[in-house]
Amino acid sequence: MVEGLQLLNIISIYFKLYVSRPYTNISHPARSSVSTVVFSRGQLVDTHYASHTDVSRVLECIFSNSQRTGSRTTLADNEWRDQFVVSRQLVLVIGARRHVCSLSRNLDRIVDFDRNCSMILKCGLILLSLHTLVPKTFGNDTENLKAFIDLTEFSYAEKCEHVANEKWKFIDNPQNETLLYAWEEAQKDYAALKKHEVEALQNNSHTELTDDFVEYQYNTQIKPGDALLETSKLDQLISFSVKATFLEMGTNQTSNTREEIEQLLSSNVDLERKQSAWTQWHQRLSPLLTDFSSTLSFVSEAATANGIDSVEGYWEFLSVYPGGYESIQSMWGSIAELHNKVVTFVKNRLAEKCKVKLHDDGIPAYCLGSLDGNDWTPLASDVLPYGNVTYSIKKKLWDKNLRGKLAYRSASVIGHTVLHEVPHASFWENSRFNQSCVTRFLNFCYKGTRVTTCHHASLTNFLTAHKVVAKVLTSQMGLVGIEKLPFLNSANRYSGFEEGISELFSILSVSPAQLKTLGLVSNDTDTDHSQITSLMITALDVLPRLAYYISADVWRINVIKNGTFEPKVLLETWWQYRKQYEGVTSDHTDIPTFLDDEFIASNKPYLSKFLGTLLGFQIYEYMNEGRSEVRYNNVVNNHVNSYIINATRESASDNWTTMINKYLEITEVNADALLSYFQPLVDYLDNEPEDMYSMTTDQQSDIERLEKLYASSDVTTTARTTTTRMSKPKLLKPSSEKINSSSLSPPTATPIVPEKEKEGTVKRPNGKIIPESEKPTNAPNGENEYTSDINTSKAVWAVAAVLVATVAICVIAIFGRRRCVKSQTPKNRRYV
């Protein structure tokens, strides 16, 4: 094994020297040396050949160097990644085309059982690929550009993972300012890489682009957005956004945490307490106002640096939707009437509940059940029209344990039904489901995704779980294509399609069919009551967010256009726009709630989220074959779903508007599907129903009792689990292994099973049917761990062992033979 380590080390060192030897004045030796060779045609590439002779000469030199080296050097853990990156780049430099690069990437996913063995196996297979797959010529400019972009994707993935790791550490310990600083530095390092890659591409690319996908990738890399700001201003923007996140998490609070205040705002306490808590929280952010005035002005400078002459055009460019703001203004004009009806309904229900008179000009922000006020689902207990249905849903969420991990597993059933995909095992192993209720989703690129959330049962958390699972699956599926990688696209552009899939999952999660399937409402519930409840839940989730998205973007655009960056003017105009678009007011206009928003603090646009939310309804209509009404049966159409799956895979790395046109025949985003979906709710509100009723006092008391009961139970369970896990050895699993989809259904709930499948079976994403008897049993507390397929694991180990043994035997044979020749071993000497 040590000989193998030495061999890999020598291979890497040799090619570092061999490739970069003509280029000594390179500012970024970790990457630029290889990239420059690809475009500048160095000594290795200048021959225009990558023949078997060339490779044999290289291998001969490597083996002769290894024979002369007497030391047995091993590689430190932190060097493994860098050493193999060089081996991967070697494939591109010698001239092997993208399928060889894809082989290398697939090996990263398949071989993850042992670090030492995997490296030797990867190296051996790559060298074998060089003998068999290297093209005879290497001079095509488009192929060179593809190779350069591939290398850039690898660098992006590495920095993306580093940033996510540092943020994850900080989230785990938000009081640690050292971790905060490390996360900030990781972001600055990532931004510096983006700028460097732009310079490298500008210096080396001189080709006319004919491939649409390559042209899109080229523009994505050459115009990465805010990364082209001057370094000092970019650092200032990053530092400000990190500081705002630090305050948004409430880490400097000496009294109540953010989660505690959110619970207070959504509870049945008097309005004065809510207003006091809401005001005190947001006033903490006032010291950031001056810095925000400076960083907001950077948007116009970033637009100029990317070659765009307006803020609207810049954010439309990043969202890949030209003319986007004109379109959403037009669409909002048709949505505003529906939004106003819902605002009036909510205001009247709150006034009746709280026994107070609310002003006609809007709803006070502290009455909306949360600190941000753009998600009104926490108000469901107070405003939904049928108290018995509301009580059933809230109670069954607790009784059926649809919280924490099991809420995400329930969402995975919809993922299996719609996308034929479930979250990988690494997601369940690395995520944390018993933390703060402020859900945070992180993408680690090649290393998958994670989420940190709480174990509390609520409609808000239930909907969030489905949205997060949708993003997990779109991220996974984007990595399936071996010819296209998503890292450039996800880093430098905002995808409306990802938001659309997220919204689709949310719509399906509270449909009457799904509520009955999960047992959240009984089968004998009045059909009209279940329909209106479903529509109202979705309306409370969707419409306030749409209003917030457009008001936040239009407010910032006009501030930048008019140059009105004074803190006082910022505050006044902010509340003017919130009142105009959202129907939300505040008694005091000196409260900077916008600083509690990560997107606003980071100068990110909401355009893609607005478009994606509407797109979710269009995809829902597409799945229903042109019908957008609420369905009472599960949506299963494998023919239709195949197009959604293809669009999901390709939109991760390509232009999302092109993909929805290609696969879903959606030429533009519009509000027609949303308006059609909510038409029954409009009719209901127009008729001024008189049969509405709220939950009784006993029902509210029962819900509060359940919350306290499960909260105390969670504390005991967490303590017991922590003690047990300290002595529990960690099992090693392949990183690419997926969770068995047959175990996705929550306890006591019926899973969604595609039609025409045999009863008592569940279909895997790969199409195999798993008998019901093979499902793992649920643990008493509902938190059973998903286990891997043992037979598959054994097969992987067996194949890997054979390959490693073969490579080891070849190495021993080569070295043994040469030792015999050198020492002139007597013929009667035997070697075993």
N, C-alpha and C positions, 0 to 999 in steps of 0.2 A: 504493500500500500504506500509505503514511504517513497519507493521508486516512482510510483505513479504520481505522487504529489510533486516530486522533483521534476518529472517530465513535463507536467502541466506548467510549472513555474518557468521552466526554460523556454517552452513554447511561447508563453506570453512575453517574457523578456526579449526573446529573439525578435519577435515581430514588432515589438515596440521600437527596437533599434533599427530593424531592417526597413520598416515603413517610414519612420519619421527622420531617418538619417539625412535626406536632402533638405529638410525643413527645420532649421535650428532656431529661427526667430519666430516662434509661434507663441502667442499669448495665452493660449488655452490648451496646454499639451495633453490634458486628459481626453480631449475630443478633437480639437481642431486639426491635429496632425493627421489623423485618419481622414477626416472630411476633406482636407486640402488635397490629399493624395487623390481622392476620388475625382475631384474636379480639375486639378492642375496637371493630372497625368504625370505622376512621378516616375521614378525609374522602374518600379514594379509594373505600373499600368501602361507605361509608354510603349511596351512591346506589342500591345494590342492582342496579346495571347496569354492564356492561362492554361497552358498545356500540361499534360501528365508529366512531362520532363521538368517543368518549372516546379511543380509540387514535389516531385521526387527529389529534386536538388535541395529544396527547403527541408524536407524530412530527413535527408541524409545529413545535412548540416546540424539539424536538431539532435539527431542521435549521436553524432560525433561529439557535439558539445556535452551531451549528457554523459558520454563515456569518460571525457576528460575531467568532469566535475566529480570530485570525490566526496564532497560534503552532502549530507542528507538534510536538506532544508525543507521545513514545512511552512505552510502559509498561515498567517494569523487569520482569525475569523473575519476581521473587517477588510481583508484583502481579497477574499474569495469573489465577491461581486465584481470588483474592479478587474481582476484577472480574467474572469469569463467575459466581461464586456469587451476586452481586447480580442478574445477569441471570436466573439460574435462579429466584431467589426472586421476581423480578418477575412471572413467570408465575403463581405461586401467589397473589400479592397482588392482581393484577388480577382473578383469579377463574377462570383456566383450570383445568380439573379434572386428575385424576391422569394422564390420557393425555398431556397436554402435558408434564407433569413427566417422564413416562417417555420422551417423545421427546428431551428434553434429556439424560437419562441415556444413552440409546442413542447419541446423537451423541458423547458422551464416549468411547464404546468404538470407534465406527466411524471417527471423524475424529481421527487421531493422527499424521498424516504431516508436518504443518507447523504450528507454533504460531500464526503470524500468520494464515495462510489459514484454519485451523480456527476461530479466534475469530470472524472475519468471517462465515464460513459458519454457525456456530452462532447468532450474533446474528440474521442474516437469516432463518433458518428459525424461530427463536422468535418474531420479530416477525410473520412470516407466519402462524404458528399463532395468534397473538392475534387476527388478523382473521377466522380461519375457525373456531376451536375454542372461543373464549371463550363460556361460557354466558350466557344472558340474565339469570339471577338468581344471587345469591350470598348465601344466608342460612341454608343447612342446617347445623345444629350438627355433625352427624356428618361432613359434608364439611370443615367448618372444622377439626375435630379431626384428620382424616386429613391435611389440609394441614400442620398443626402438627407432626404426627409425622413427615411426610416431611422437613420442615426439620430436625428433630432428628436424623433418620437421616443427613442430609448432614453435620451437625456431628460426629456420632459417627465417621463415616467419615474425616473430616479428622483428628481427634485419634488415631484408631486407626492411621492411616498414619504420623502423626508419632511415636507411641510405637514402632511397629515399626521405623521408620527409625533411631531413636536406639539401639534394642536391637541392630539389625544392625551398626551402627557399633561398638558396644561389643564384640560377639562377635568382630568382625574384629580388634579391638585391645584385649583384655581387661586389659592392663596399664595402660591409660590411664584414670586416675581422673577426668579431665575428662569423658570420654565416659560413664563410669559415672554421674557427677552429672547429665549432660544427660538420660540415660535416666530417672533418678529424677524429675527435674523434669517430664519429659514425662508420666509416669504421674500425678503430682500434678495437673498441668494437666487431664488427661483426667478425673480424679475430680472436680475442681472443676466441669468442664462438666456432668457428670452431675447433680451437686447443683443447679446453676443451672437445668437443664432441668426438674427436679422442681418447683422454686419457680415457674417460669414456667407450668407446666402447672396447678399448684394455683391460681394466681391467675386463670387465664383459662378453665379448663374448667368448664362448668356444664351439662353435657348428660347425659341418661340414655342409656346405651350399649345398643344393641340388636343390633349386629353383633359376633359372637363374636371375629372376628379383630381388629377395632378394640379390643375390650375387652381382649384378650390383650396387644396392643401398648401400650395405655394402662397396664395393670398392670406391664408390663415397664419402662416409663419411669418411672412414679411410685414404683416400689419397686426401685431398681437394686442393692440389696445393700449391701456395705460402704461404698459411696460416701456413705451417709447418716450415717456416723459423724461425730463432732465433728472439725473440721478438724485440730486438733492431733494427735488420736489416729489419724486416717487417715494423716496425714503420717508418724507414727511407724511405722505398720504398713508403709507403702510403703518407708520407709528401711530397715527391718529386713529385708524380703524381698530388697531389692536387695543389701544387705550379705551376706546368706546366699548369694545367687547368685554374688557375687564370690568368696566362699570356696569354694563348691561347684565352681566352674570351676578352682580350684587356681591362681589367678593370683599368689598370694603364696607359692607353693611354691619353695623354693630347691633341692630335690632332684628327686624324680620328679614328673612331671605326672600328672593324673588318668588319662589314656589309658595311660600306662606302668604305673600300678598296676593298672588293669583287665586289661591284658595279663598281668601277673604272676599275678594271682588266677585267671585262666583257663588258665594254663600248667601244666606238669608239675613245678613246683618243690616243695620240701618244705613241709610245713604250717607250720613255724615261721616261715619267711620270709613266707608269706602272712599269718599272724596278725600279725606285726610291722608289715608295710606297711599292712594294714587298720586296725589300732589307731592307728597314728600319724596316718593321714589323718583319721580321725573325731575324734581328740582335739583337732585344730586348731579344731574348732567349739565347744569347751566354753565359751569366753568369751561366746558368744551366749546361753547358757542363761538368764541373768537377764532379758535383754530379751525372750526368747521367753515367759517366764512372764507378762509384761505384755501382750504383743500377743495371746496366746491368749485372755486374758480379754475382749478386745474383741468376740469372737463374740457373746456374750450381749447386749452393748450394741447391736451391729448388728441383731440380731434384734428388739430392742425398737424401734429406730428405723424398722424396716420394718413395725411393727405386728404382730409375731409373738411369742408368749410363751415359746417354748422353742427351744433350739439345734437339736434334731432337726427341729422344724417349720420352722425357718428354712432349714436346708440342704435339706430336702425341697421347700420352696417354690422355692429357687433351681434345684433339679434338676427341677422340674416333675413331681414324683411324690409326691403325698400318701401318708402311711403307708409311706414307702419303707424306713425302718430296721426297722420291724416285719417287712416283707416279706423283706428280705435276711437278717435273722436266721433266719427260717423256712426260706428257701432254702438258707442255709449249713448248716442242720441236715441237709439231704438230700445236700449236696455233701461234707460233712466226711469221710464214710467213704471216698469216692473219693480225696480229698486225702490222708488218712492212709495209704492203700495206696501212693500214689505217693511220699510222704515216706519210708516204710519201704523201698521199693524203691531209691530214690536213696541213702539212707543205707547200705544194704548194699553197693551197687555202689561207692560211694566208699570204704568200709572195705576192700573187696577190692582196689580199685585202689591205694590209698595204703598198704595193709598196716598199718592201724591199727585199733584198736577204738574206735568212737564210742559215746557214751552213749545209753542208750535214750530219754532225754527229748527228744531233738531233734538237729538238725544244727547245728554251729557256723557262725555267720554268715560267717566268713572262708573257709569251704570252698565257698561257693556260686558262685564264679566272677565276682563283681562286687561293687562297693562297696555298692550298695543292697540286693542280695540278694532282690529280688522278681521277677527274671527268671532262670530256671534253664537257659535254652538254652545258655549257655556251658559247661554241664556235659555237653553232648550227647556229646562224644568219650569221656567216662569212663563214662556211665551207659546209653547206648543199647544194647539187648541184642544187636544183630547187627553186629559190627565191620566186616564187608565192606561192608554197606550204608552204614554211617556213613562209612567211608573213601571210598566212591564219591561220596557227596554232597559231602563236604568237598573232595575233590580236584577234582571237576568244577566246583565253584563258582569255583575258581582257573582251571582249564583253559579254561572257557567264558567267562571274564572277567565273571562275574555279580557285579560289585562296582561301587561308585560309581555313576556315571550309568547304566550298563547294567543294574544291578539295578533301578533305578527305571523304566527303559524296559520291562523284563520285567514289572514290576508294572502298567505302563500297559496291557499287553495284557489283563490281567484287567479293568481298568477299562473298556476298550472292549467286552469281552464282556458284562460284567454291567450297566454303566451307559450304554453307547454313548457314552462320553466319554473323552477323553484330555487330559493336562495341556496348557495353553496354551504357546505358544512362550516367553512371558516367564518361565515357571517354569524352563525349561531354561537360558535365557540368564542369569538372575540368581542361580540357586542355585549352591552351591559343593560339589563332590563330592570334594575332596581335602584336607579340613580334619581336625579332630579327630573321632574315632569317637564322641564324645558327640553324637548327632544332635539338632539343634534345628530345630524347624519354626516359621515365623513367618507370620502372616496380615497382609497389608497392605491388607485390605479391597478397595477398588476397584482397587488396583494389583496384585492377585493374591497369590500365596503364594510362599514361598521355603524352602529347606532348606539347612542346612550339615551335611555329614557327611563320612565318610572314604572312602578307596578300598580298603578292606580287605575281603576275602571271608570271610564267616562266616555261620553260620545266624542269629545275632542280627541282623546288619546286613541280611540278606536279608528276614527277617520285618519288620523296622522299615521297610524300603523300601516294602513293600506297605501297611503301616498308614499311612505318610505319604502315599502316592499316593491312598489312599482319602480322606484328609482334604483333599487338594488338590482332588479331584474334587467332593466334597460342597460345598466352598467355591465352586468355579466354578459349579456347578449352582444354588446358592442365589442367584447373581446373574443367572440367566437370566430369572426372573420379573420383568416390568416393573412389576407392580402391588404387589409385596411385596419389601421390602429386608430383609436379614438382620442389619444392623449392631446394632440394639437388642438383638435376641435373642442374638447371639453375645457381646455385651459384658456382658449382665446375667443370662444364664441358662446352665446347663450342659446340653448336649444328650446324651441317652443314645443317640439315633439315630445321630449322627455316630460315636460310639464303636462302635456296632453294625456299621456299614458297615466301619469300620476292622478290626474283629475278623473279619468275613466274608472280607475280602481275605486276612487272615493264614491263616485256615483253608484257603482254596482254594489258597494258594501252596505248601503242603506236602502237598497231597492226592496219593495215588499217581498219579492221572492227570497232574497238573501236573509232578510229579517226573520222570515218564517223558517227558512232552512236552518238557521242557527238557533231557533227556538226563542228568539228575543220577543217575538209576538206570537200569540197562539193562532192556530189555524181558524178558529171561529171568530177572530177579530173582524169587525165590519170592514168590508173592502174599501169603502170610501174613506173611512178613518185612517186605515193603514196607508192609503195612497197619499192623502194630504199630509200625514205625519212624515212620510218619506220625502215628499217634495219640500216641506218646510225645513227639514233638517238640511237638505242640500242647499236650499236658498240661504239659510243662515250661515252656511259655510262659504258659498260661492260669491254671492252678490256683494257683501261688504268688502271682500278681498278685491274684486274687480274695481269697485269705487276707490279703494285705497291705492291700488296700483296706478290708476290713471291720475289721481290727484297728486301723488308723490312725484311722478315724472313730469307732469305739466307744471307743477310748482317750481321744480328745480330748473327746468328749461327756461321758464320766464324770468326767474331770478338771475340766471346767467346772462340771458339776452339783455335785460335791463340794467345789469350791473349793480343790483341792490343787495349788497352783501352785508349791510349793517345788521347786527344782531336783532335790534328792535324791529326792523322791517321784515327780517326773516320770520320772526315769531308771528307778527301780525298777518302776513300773507299766508303762512302755513295754516293757520286756523280759518282763514277765509276760504282757502281751497278745500279744506276738510268739510266745512259746512256746505259749500257749493256742490261737491261731488258725493260726499258720504252721508250728509245729514247729521254730522257729529259736531258737537259744540263743547266749549269750555267756559266756565265763569271767568277764568283768568287766562289771558292770552300770552302770558309770559312763561308758559310751561313748554319746554322743548322736547316733546314726545318723539320727534323725528330722530333725535340722537340715540334713541333706544332701538334703532333699526339698523341692522348690519348692512343692508343694501345701500341705504342712504349714506351711512358713514364711510362706505367703501367706494362711493361714486359709481355704483352699479345700477343699470336701468331695470325697470320692472316690465318693459315692453314684452319680452318673451314670456313672462308669467301671465300677462293679460291675454296674449294670443294663445298660449298653451291651454289656459282654462277654457276658452271658447272652443279650441280644437278638441278638447276632451269630449264635449257634447257632439261634435261632428263625427268623431270616431265611434261614439256610442250609437249614433244614428246609422253609421256605416255597418256596424255589427248587426243592427236590427234590420238591415236591408232596406234602408230608406225610411224607417219609422222611428220617431224620436219619443214616443209616449212611454210612460212607465210600464215596464213589463212585469208580469206575474209568474213567469217561468224563467228558468235559468237560461242564459244566453250561451249556446254551444253550437258553433257552426265552424267545423274544421276548415272548410274551404275558405270562408271569409277570414278566419283567424290566421291562415297561412300568409295572407298579404300583410296583416298587421305585424306578424312575426318578422317578415322580410324587411318591412319598413323600420322596425325597431332595431334590427341588426345594422342596417346600412346608415341610418340617420345618425348613429353614434359618431361616425367618422366623416360623413358627407353632409352636404347641404340639406337640412331637414325639410325645407319647402319643396325641394326637388323630389325627395323621397315620398312625401305624402301625395304628391301629384302622380308619381310613377306607380305607386302600389295601391293607394286608397282613392285615387281619382278626385282628390281635393285640390282644386286649383288655387283657392284662396281661403283664408280664415274669415268666417263671418259669424253673425249672432243668430242666424235663422234657427239652427238646431237648438240652441239654448232657449230661445223664445218659445219654440214649439214644445219643448220638454216641460216648461213651466206654465203652459197655457191652462191646464186644469187648476193650478194654484191661482192664477189671475182670475179665472171664473169664480172660484171659491171666495176670494177676497172681495170681488165686485158685488157678490150677493149678500154681503154683510151677514154672515151666519150667526145664528142665535143659539146654536146647540153646543157652543164651546164651554169647557169647564177645565179647571186646573186640578192638580193633584190635591188630595185632601191633606189635612194636618197629620193624620195617622200615617199616610203614605210617605210624606216627607220625613217624618220621624223614623220610619222604618229604613229609608235610604241612608239617613245619617247614622243609624245604628249599625247598618252593614258596613259603612265606611270605617267606623271606629273599630268594629270587630276584625275586619280584614287587615286594617292598619296595624293593630297590635299583633295579629297572627304573623304578618310579614316581618315584623321586628324580630320575633322569636325564631322564625324560620331562617332569616338571614344570619343571625348569630350562630345557629346550629350548623348551617351550611358552611360558614366561614371556618369554623373549628374543624369540620370534617375535611375540607379541601386542603388544609395546611399539610396534611400527611398523605394526601392522595397523589400518586404519581401521574404525570400527564401522559396521555396516550398520544402516540404519533400517528397522524392520519395524512393521506395525500391531500395536498392543498386544493386539487381540482375536483375532489369528490363532492358530489351533490347529495343533498339530503333525500332520503327515500320519500317520494311524494305520497306514498301510502300512509304515512304517519302524520299528515298535515292537519287532519281534522281535530278540533279541540274536543275535550271530554264532553260527553253527553250531547254533542252537536253532530248533525249529519253533514258529511262533507259533500261538496259539489262534485258530482261524478258525471263525466260526459255521457251524452245519450248513446244508446245502442251498445253500451258495454254491459257485460254480464253482472247480475246482482252479486254483491259480495266480493267484488274485485275493484281494484283501483289501478289506473293506468299510470305508468312511469312516464317521465318526459321523453324517454327513448322509445316509447311505444310498447314496452313489455307489460304484460298484465300480472299483477301481484295478487295472490289470493288474500282474502280478508284475514285468514288465520295467521298470516305472516306479519301482520302489523304488530309493532312493539306495544306492549301494554303501557298505559299512562301511570305515572307515579301518583301517589295519593294527593300530593300538593299541586299536581298539574304541571310540574316543571320537569318532566322527564327529558333526558338528553337524547337527541337523535343519534343513532348508531350507524356506523358504516356497513356496507355490504361486505361481509367477511370473505366470501368466496372471491370477489373482485380484488380485494386487498391481497389475498394469498397469490392470486394470479400475477399481480403487479410485482410482488416480491420475487416470485419464481422467475419471471422473465428477466427482471433486473439482475438477479443473481447469476443467471446463465450468461448474460451479456458482460457483466463485470468479470466473471471467471474467464471468459474468452479473451478479453483484453489483457487480463493479468497473465494468462498463459503465454500469449504472444510476447509480452514484454519480457517475461522470464526466459523464454526461448531465445530471444534476440541477445539479451545480455549474457545468458549462460553460454551460448555458442561463442561469443566474442571473447569471453574470459578463457574458454578452452584453447582458442587459437593463440591468445597472447601468452599464456603460461605454458604452452606445449605440454599439456597434460598427457601422461602415459595412456596408451590405448587400453590397458587393462584396468584403468580407473573408471569406476561407474558412478554416475550421478542419479540420484533419485529425485 
